[in-house]
Amino acid sequence: MVTEGVPTSAPLLGEPLPVELMNTVTADRGHTHDALDSDVGAAAWLRAVAGRLGAETVIEAGRLDEDAVRPVAGTLRALRDALRQLAAETTEDPRPPATAPELARPEAITTLNALAPAWPELVWPADGPPSRAYRGPGTAAELAVQLIAHQAVELFTGPDRERLRPCLAPNCLLFFVKHHARREWCSPACGNRVRVARHYRRHHTGPQS
């Protein structure tokens, strides 16, 4: 598990931020775990990815404490559920829905679009090169959610849409973007589980009658 300076109970695998958000739902020994199931968890996750948000905004981890994130924690979960539904449809994911099984594509699209009002602005200091910074209405926490939603629109309309995959290792609920032809799993740990399962089947499956 790769973290970014702040403890979080969700894996951070270096995927695009919308995919990292999808991956806040995990499975462990048959139980589903939601890293965003509390205000504390939502704040911890946003702080963990603040460095990547800060690359295109003025958001700092210190502005994403529990009090600041509490008003948007439910919105962050709603965005996550919408993204997982759209990712499942995009990838023809055979796994049962891990969140919001009743959510249909039109509602997921409406949720995503409603949460993506952030816009880019040109920033050009007198003593430095020009750059792009995203702005949006509301607080730093609201802008964080808006930026992830904005990036999700780019994900589903850009080249990474065709590379998006569900991880089909046993008991895995994660998604990943397949940038390497030989990559089949979200992480080496899942690859190891698949190899162990295959080895077990080869050596412990009796002859069929």
MILO-223760 format. One record per residue: residue in one letter; x, y, z of N, C-alpha, C, CB in turn. Coordinates in steps of 0.1 Angstrom, whole numbers, plus 5000, padded with zeros to 4 digits. Glycine has a CB too. Example, Ala and Ser with C-alpha at 12.3 -4.5 7.8 and 13.67 -1.06 7.14 Angstrom:
2
R type  n_X  n_Y  n_Z ca_X ca_Y ca_Z  c_X  c_Y  c_Z cb_X cb_Y cb_Z
R    a 5132 4943 5078 5123 4955 5078 5132 4967 5078 5113 4955 5090
R    s 5128 4978 5071 5137 4989 5071 5129 5000 5079 5141 4994 5057
//
This chain:
209
R type  n_X  n_Y  n_Z ca_X ca_Y ca_Z  c_X  c_Y  c_Z cb_X cb_Y cb_Z
R    m 5008 4988 5000 5000 5000 5000 5009 5012 5000 4990 5000 5012
R    v 5006 5021 4991 5014 5034 4990 5006 5045 4996 5018 5037 4975
R    t 5011 5051 5006 5004 5063 5012 5011 5075 5009 5002 5061 5027
R    e 5005 5087 5011 5011 5099 5007 5013 5108 5019 5003 5106 4997
R    g 5018 5103 5030 5021 5111 5042 5011 5111 5053 5024 5124 5038
R    v 4998 5107 5050 4988 5108 5060 4981 5094 5060 4977 5119 5056
R    p 4980 5088 5072 4974 5074 5072 4960 5074 5067 4974 5069 5087
R    t 4957 5064 5059 4943 5062 5054 4941 5047 5053 4941 5069 5041
R    s 4929 5042 5055 4926 5028 5055 4923 5023 5041 4914 5025 5064
R    a 4924 5032 5031 4922 5028 5017 4936 5026 5010 4913 5038 5009
R    p 4937 5017 5001 4949 5016 4993 4951 5028 4984 4950 5003 4985
R    l 4963 5033 4982 4966 5043 4973 4977 5038 4963 4971 5057 4980
R    l 4973 5035 4951 4981 5027 4942 4987 5035 4931 4974 5016 4937
R    g 4986 5048 4932 4992 5057 4921 4983 5058 4909 5005 5052 4917
R    e 4970 5054 4911 4960 5055 4900 4955 5070 4899 4948 5046 4902
R    p 4948 5073 4888 4942 5087 4887 4933 5088 4899 4934 5088 4874
R    l 4932 5101 4904 4924 5103 4916 4910 5098 4916 4924 5118 4919
R    p 4902 5099 4905 4889 5093 4905 4889 5078 4907 4882 5095 4892
R    v 4900 5071 4902 4901 5056 4905 4905 5054 4919 4911 5050 4895
R    e 4914 5062 4925 4917 5061 4939 4905 5062 4947 4928 5071 4943
R    l 4896 5071 4944 4883 5073 4951 4874 5061 4950 4876 5086 4946
R    m 4873 5055 4938 4866 5043 4936 4871 5032 4946 4867 5038 4922
R    n 4884 5032 4948 4891 5021 4955 4890 5023 4970 4905 5020 4951
R    t 4882 5032 4975 4880 5034 4990 4871 5023 4995 4875 5048 4993
R    v 4866 5015 4986 4858 5003 4991 4866 4991 4988 4844 5002 4983
R    t 4869 4983 4999 4878 4971 4997 4871 4959 5004 4892 4974 5004
R    a 4876 4948 5002 4871 4935 5008 4883 4929 5016 4865 4926 4998
R    d 4879 4923 5028 4889 4916 5036 4882 4905 5042 4895 4926 5046
R    r 4886 4893 5039 4881 4880 5044 4866 4880 5043 4885 4879 5059
R    g 4861 4884 5032 4846 4883 5029 4838 4895 5034 4841 4871 5035
R    h 4845 4904 5041 4838 4916 5046 4841 4929 5038 4841 4918 5061
R    t 4832 4937 5035 4834 4949 5027 4838 4960 5037 4822 4953 5019
R    h 4848 4968 5033 4852 4979 5042 4852 4992 5034 4867 4976 5047
R    d 4846 5002 5040 4844 5015 5034 4853 5025 5041 4829 5020 5034
R    a 4863 5030 5035 4873 5039 5041 4866 5053 5044 4885 5041 5033
R    l 4855 5055 5037 4848 5068 5038 4835 5067 5047 4845 5074 5025
R    d 4834 5057 5055 4822 5055 5062 4820 5064 5074 4821 5041 5067
R    s 4829 5073 5076 4828 5083 5087 4835 5096 5083 4835 5078 5100
R    d 4832 5107 5090 4838 5120 5087 4853 5119 5089 4832 5131 5095
R    v 4857 5111 5099 4872 5110 5101 4878 5103 5089 4874 5102 5114
R    g 4872 5092 5084 4878 5085 5073 4878 5093 5061 4870 5072 5071
R    a 4867 5101 5058 4867 5109 5046 4878 5120 5047 4853 5116 5044
R    a 4880 5126 5059 4890 5136 5060 4904 5130 5059 4889 5143 5074
R    a 4906 5118 5064 4919 5112 5063 4922 5109 5049 4919 5099 5071
R    w 4913 5105 5041 4915 5101 5027 4918 5114 5019 4903 5094 5021
R    l 4911 5124 5021 4913 5137 5014 4927 5143 5017 4902 5147 5016
R    r 4931 5142 5030 4944 5147 5034 4955 5138 5027 4945 5147 5049
R    a 4952 5125 5026 4962 5116 5020 4965 5120 5006 4958 5102 5022
R    v 4955 5125 4999 4957 5128 4984 4959 5143 4982 4945 5122 4976
R    a 4960 5151 4993 4960 5165 4991 4972 5170 4983 4961 5172 5005
R    g 4983 5162 4984 4995 5166 4976 4992 5166 4961 5007 5157 4979
R    r 4984 5156 4957 4981 5155 4943 4970 5166 4939 4976 5141 4939
R    l 4961 5169 4948 4951 5179 4946 4958 5193 4945 4941 5180 4957
R    g 4968 5194 4954 4975 5207 4954 4984 5210 4942 4984 5207 4966
R    a 4986 5200 4934 4994 5203 4922 4986 5212 4912 4997 5190 4915
R    e 4973 5212 4913 4965 5220 4904 4956 5230 4911 4957 5212 4895
R    t 4957 5231 4925 4949 5240 4932 4957 5246 4943 4936 5232 4938
R    v 4951 5254 4952 4958 5259 4963 4954 5251 4976 4954 5274 4965
R    i 4949 5239 4975 4944 5231 4986 4956 5226 4994 4935 5220 4981
R    e 4956 5228 5007 4966 5222 5015 4960 5212 5025 4974 5233 5023
R    a 4968 5202 5029 4962 5192 5038 4957 5198 5051 4973 5181 5041
R    g 4963 5208 5056 4959 5214 5068 4945 5220 5067 4969 5225 5072
R    r 4940 5223 5055 4927 5228 5054 4916 5218 5052 4926 5238 5042
R    l 4920 5205 5054 4911 5194 5052 4909 5186 5064 4916 5185 5040
R    d 4908 5192 5076 4906 5185 5088 4891 5180 5089 4909 5194 5101
R    e 4888 5173 5100 4875 5167 5101 4864 5177 5100 4874 5159 5114
R    d 4866 5188 5107 4855 5199 5107 4853 5204 5093 4859 5210 5117
R    a 4863 5206 5085 4862 5211 5072 4856 5201 5062 4876 5216 5067
R    v 4859 5188 5064 4854 5178 5055 4840 5173 5058 4864 5166 5055
R    r 4836 5175 5071 4823 5169 5075 4812 5173 5066 4820 5174 5089
R    p 4810 5186 5061 4799 5190 5052 4799 5183 5039 4799 5204 5050
R    v 4811 5178 5034 4812 5172 5021 4814 5157 5021 4823 5179 5013
R    a 4815 5151 5033 4817 5137 5034 4807 5128 5027 4818 5132 5049
R    g 4794 5132 5029 4784 5125 5021 4785 5127 5006 4770 5129 5026
R    t 4788 5139 5002 4790 5142 4988 4801 5134 4982 4792 5157 4986
R    l 4812 5132 4990 4824 5124 4985 4820 5110 4983 4835 5125 4995
R    r 4812 5105 4993 4807 5091 4991 4798 5089 4979 4800 5086 5004
R    a 4789 5099 4977 4780 5099 4966 4788 5099 4952 4770 5110 4966
R    l 4798 5107 4952 4807 5107 4940 4814 5094 4938 4817 5119 4941
R    r 4819 5088 4949 4825 5075 4948 4816 5065 4942 4831 5071 4962
R    d 4804 5064 4947 4794 5054 4943 4790 5056 4928 4781 5055 4952
R    a 4789 5069 4924 4786 5072 4910 4797 5067 4901 4783 5087 4908
R    l 4810 5070 4905 4821 5066 4897 4822 5051 4896 4834 5072 4903
R    r 4820 5044 4907 4820 5029 4907 4810 5024 4897 4819 5023 4921
R    q 4798 5029 4897 4787 5025 4888 4792 5027 4874 4774 5032 4891
R    l 4797 5039 4871 4801 5042 4857 4813 5033 4853 4804 5057 4856
R    a 4822 5031 4862 4833 5022 4859 4829 5008 4856 4844 5023 4870
R    a 4819 5003 4864 4814 4989 4862 4808 4988 4849 4804 4986 4873
R    e 4800 4998 4844 4794 4997 4831 4804 4998 4820 4783 5008 4830
R    t 4814 5007 4822 4824 5009 4812 4832 4997 4810 4833 5021 4816
R    t 4836 4989 4820 4845 4978 4820 4837 4965 4819 4854 4978 4832
R    e 4824 4965 4819 4816 4953 4819 4820 4944 4831 4817 4945 4806
R    d 4821 4951 4842 4826 4944 4854 4816 4933 4859 4827 4955 4866
R    p 4821 4921 4860 4812 4910 4863 4809 4909 4878 4817 4897 4859
R    r 4816 4916 4886 4814 4915 4901 4801 4922 4906 4827 4922 4908
R    p 4795 4917 4916 4783 4924 4921 4787 4938 4926 4777 4915 4933
R    p 4778 4947 4926 4781 4961 4930 4784 4960 4945 4769 4970 4928
R    a 4795 4967 4949 4799 4968 4963 4792 4980 4970 4814 4969 4964
R    t 4787 4990 4963 4780 5001 4968 4769 5005 4959 4790 5013 4970
R    a 4758 5010 4965 4747 5016 4958 4742 5007 4947 4750 5030 4953
R    p 4738 4995 4949 4734 4986 4938 4722 4991 4930 4731 4972 4943
R    e 4714 5000 4936 4702 5005 4929 4705 5017 4920 4692 5009 4939
R    l 4718 5022 4921 4721 5034 4913 4722 5031 4898 4735 5040 4918
R    a 4715 5038 4890 4715 5036 4875 4724 5046 4869 4701 5036 4869
R    r 4728 5043 4856 4737 5052 4849 4732 5067 4848 4740 5047 4836
R    p 4719 5069 4845 4715 5084 4844 4717 5091 4857 4701 5084 4840
R    e 4714 5085 4869 4716 5091 4882 4731 5093 4885 4709 5083 4893
R    a 4739 5083 4881 4753 5084 4883 4759 5096 4875 4761 5071 4880
R    i 4755 5097 4863 4760 5108 4854 4755 5122 4860 4755 5106 4840
R    t 4743 5122 4864 4738 5135 4870 4746 5139 4882 4723 5134 4873
R    t 4749 5129 4891 4757 5132 4903 4770 5137 4899 4758 5119 4911
R    l 4777 5130 4890 4790 5134 4885 4790 5148 4880 4796 5125 4875
R    n 4781 5151 4871 4781 5164 4864 4778 5176 4875 4770 5165 4853
R    a 4769 5172 4884 4766 5183 4894 4777 5186 4903 4754 5178 4903
R    l 4787 5177 4904 4798 5179 4914 4811 5183 4907 4801 5166 4921
R    a 4810 5187 4894 4822 5190 4886 4822 5205 4881 4824 5181 4875
R    p 4819 5215 4889 4818 5228 4884 4832 5235 4885 4809 5236 4892
R    a 4843 5229 4889 4856 5235 4889 4860 5239 4875 4866 5226 4896
R    w 4868 5250 4875 4872 5255 4862 4887 5259 4863 4864 5267 4857
R    p 4894 5258 4852 4909 5262 4852 4910 5277 4850 4916 5254 4841
R    e 4920 5282 4856 4924 5296 4854 4939 5297 4852 4919 5305 4866
R    l 4943 5307 4844 4957 5309 4841 4963 5317 4853 4958 5317 4828
R    v 4974 5312 4858 4982 5318 4869 4996 5321 4863 4983 5309 4882
R    w 4999 5334 4863 5012 5338 4857 5019 5348 4865 5009 5343 4842
R    p 5027 5344 4875 5034 5354 4884 5044 5361 4876 5040 5346 4895
R    a 5048 5373 4881 5058 5382 4874 5071 5375 4874 5058 5395 4881
R    d 5074 5367 4884 5088 5361 4885 5088 5346 4882 5094 5363 4899
R    g 5078 5341 4874 5078 5327 4872 5070 5324 4859 5072 5319 4883
R    p 5070 5311 4855 5063 5307 4843 5048 5306 4845 5068 5294 4838
R    p 5040 5306 4835 5025 5305 4836 5022 5290 4840 5018 5309 4824
R    s 5011 5289 4847 5006 5276 4851 4990 5276 4852 5012 5271 4865
R    r 4985 5265 4854 4970 5263 4855 4966 5260 4869 4965 5253 4845
R    a 4956 5267 4874 4950 5263 4888 4935 5263 4887 4955 5274 4898
R    y 4930 5253 4893 4915 5251 4893 4909 5259 4905 4911 5236 4894
R    r 4898 5265 4901 4890 5272 4911 4876 5266 4911 4890 5288 4908
R    g 4869 5270 4922 4855 5265 4923 4848 5272 4934 4854 5250 4925
R    p 4835 5271 4934 4827 5278 4945 4829 5270 4958 4812 5279 4941
R    g 4829 5277 4969 4828 5270 4982 4842 5269 4989 4823 5256 4980
R    t 4843 5259 4998 4855 5258 5006 4865 5249 4999 4850 5251 5020
R    a 4877 5248 5006 4887 5239 5001 4883 5225 5000 4900 5240 5010
R    a 4875 5220 5009 4870 5206 5009 4860 5205 4997 4863 5203 5022
R    e 4852 5215 4995 4843 5214 4983 4850 5214 4970 4833 5225 4983
R    l 4861 5222 4969 4869 5223 4957 4876 5209 4955 4879 5234 4958
R    a 4880 5203 4966 4887 5190 4964 4877 5180 4958 4891 5184 4978
R    v 4865 5179 4962 4855 5170 4956 4852 5174 4941 4842 5170 4964
R    q 4851 5187 4939 4849 5192 4925 4860 5189 4916 4847 5207 4925
R    l 4872 5190 4921 4884 5187 4912 4884 5172 4908 4897 5191 4919
R    i 4881 5163 4918 4881 5149 4915 4870 5146 4905 4879 5141 4928
R    a 4858 5152 4907 4847 5150 4897 4851 5155 4884 4835 5157 4902
R    h 4858 5166 4883 4862 5172 4870 4872 5162 4864 4869 5186 4872
R    q 4881 5156 4871 4891 5147 4866 4884 5134 4861 4901 5143 4876
R    a 4873 5130 4868 4865 5119 4864 4858 5121 4851 4854 5115 4875
R    v 4854 5133 4848 4848 5136 4835 4859 5133 4824 4843 5150 4834
R    e 4871 5138 4827 4882 5136 4818 4886 5121 4816 4894 5144 4822
R    l 4885 5114 4827 4888 5099 4827 4878 5092 4818 4887 5093 4841
R    f 4865 5095 4819 4855 5087 4812 4854 5092 4797 4842 5088 4819
R    t 4860 5103 4794 4859 5108 4780 4873 5108 4773 4854 5123 4780
R    g 4883 5104 4780 4897 5103 4775 4902 5089 4772 4906 5110 4784
R    p 4914 5088 4768 4920 5075 4765 4920 5065 4776 4934 5077 4759
R    d 4921 5070 4788 4922 5060 4800 4908 5053 4801 4925 5068 4812
R    r 4898 5057 4795 4885 5050 4796 4887 5036 4791 4874 5057 4789
R    e 4894 5034 4780 4896 5021 4774 4906 5013 4781 4901 5023 4759
R    r 4913 5019 4790 4923 5012 4798 4918 5008 4812 4936 5020 4799
R    l 4907 5013 4816 4901 5011 4829 4897 4996 4830 4889 5020 4832
R    r 4901 4990 4841 4898 4975 4843 4893 4973 4858 4911 4967 4841
R    p 4885 4963 4860 4882 4958 4873 4892 4948 4877 4868 4952 4874
R    c 4897 4948 4889 4906 4937 4893 4898 4925 4897 4915 4942 4905
R    l 4900 4914 4889 4892 4902 4891 4899 4891 4899 4889 4896 4877
R    a 4909 4896 4907 4915 4887 4917 4905 4883 4928 4928 4893 4924
R    p 4906 4871 4934 4896 4868 4944 4895 4878 4955 4900 4854 4951
R    n 4882 4882 4958 4878 4891 4969 4884 4905 4967 4884 4885 4982
R    c 4887 4909 4955 4891 4923 4952 4880 4931 4946 4904 4923 4943
R    l 4879 4943 4951 4868 4952 4946 4874 4964 4939 4860 4957 4958
R    l 4887 4964 4936 4894 4976 4931 4893 4977 4916 4908 4976 4936
R    f 4896 4989 4911 4898 4992 4897 4912 4997 4895 4887 5002 4892
R    f 4916 4996 4882 4930 5001 4879 4930 5005 4864 4941 4991 4882
R    v 4939 5014 4860 4941 5017 4847 4953 5010 4841 4944 5033 4845
R    k 4951 5002 4831 4961 4993 4825 4970 5000 4816 4954 4981 4818
R    h 4981 5006 4821 4990 5013 4812 5001 5004 4807 4997 5024 4820
R    h 5002 4991 4812 5012 4982 4807 5005 4970 4802 5022 4978 4819
R    a 5009 4965 4791 5002 4954 4784 5001 4941 4793 5009 4950 4771
R    r 5011 4939 4801 5011 4926 4809 5005 4928 4822 5026 4922 4811
R    r 5000 4939 4826 4993 4941 4839 4979 4936 4838 4993 4956 4843
R    e 4976 4927 4848 4963 4921 4849 4956 4923 4862 4965 4906 4847
R    w 4963 4928 4872 4958 4930 4886 4961 4944 4891 4963 4919 4895
R    c 4953 4948 4901 4955 4961 4907 4968 4963 4914 4944 4965 4916
R    s 4974 4952 4919 4986 4952 4927 4993 4939 4927 4983 4956 4942
R    p 5006 4938 4930 5013 4926 4931 5007 4916 4941 5027 4928 4935
R    a 5001 4922 4952 4994 4913 4962 4983 4905 4955 4989 4921 4974
R    c 4975 4911 4947 4964 4904 4940 4970 4894 4931 4955 4914 4933
R    g 4980 4898 4923 4986 4888 4914 4991 4876 4922 4998 4895 4907
R    n 4997 4878 4934 5002 4866 4942 4990 4858 4946 5009 4871 4954
R    r 4979 4864 4950 4967 4856 4954 4962 4847 4942 4956 4865 4959
R    v 4962 4853 4930 4957 4845 4919 4966 4833 4916 4956 4854 4906
R    r 4979 4836 4917 4989 4825 4915 4987 4814 4925 5003 4830 4914
R    v 4985 4818 4938 4984 4808 4948 4971 4800 4946 4983 4815 4962
R    a 4960 4807 4942 4948 4800 4940 4949 4790 4928 4936 4810 4937
R    r 4956 4794 4918 4958 4785 4906 4966 4773 4910 4965 4792 4894
R    h 4976 4775 4918 4985 4764 4923 4977 4754 4931 4997 4769 4931
R    y 4968 4760 4940 4960 4751 4948 4951 4743 4940 4952 4760 4958
R    r 4944 4749 4930 4935 4741 4922 4942 4730 4914 4928 4751 4912
R    r 4954 4733 4909 4961 4723 4902 4965 4711 4910 4974 4729 4896
R    h 4968 4713 4923 4973 4703 4931 4963 4697 4941 4984 4708 4939
R    h 4951 4703 4942 4941 4698 4952 4928 4694 4945 4939 4708 4962
R    t 4926 4696 4932 4914 4693 4926 4915 4678 4921 4911 4702 4914
R    g 4905 4670 4926 4906 4656 4923 4900 4654 4908 4897 4648 4932
R    p 4902 4641 4903 4897 4638 4890 4882 4639 4889 4902 4624 4886
R    q 4877 4644 4879 4863 4645 4877 4857 4632 4873 4859 4656 4867
R    s 4845 4628 4879 4839 4615 4875 4829 4617 4864 4832 4609 4887
//
